[in-house]
Amino acid sequence: MYTMTKKEFMNTLFSAEGELMVMPGNAVGKIESVRTKLGTDLEVIVQISGLDVSFSAEKLFDDLNGNLILAE
């Protein structure tokens, strides 16, 4: 499995709106929106089981060990 750098992770995630994403714990969610926050972090809104949940992209990077898995 390819581990992304933090820059690659953030760039890929920034343009992934509408795609499905494997979350920590192997849940699958749909990326509803991505927006910039302060500094280099992004806020990612993911719909999981009908609920919109907000995540810090920096925390996702750490939780996923840089292994971002997307599916359309």
Beta strands, then each sheet from edge to edge (+ up, - down):
strand 1: 20-22
strand 2: 28-36
strand 3: 42-48
strand 4: 51-56
strand 5: 70-71
sheet 1: 4+ 3- 2+ 1- 5+
end
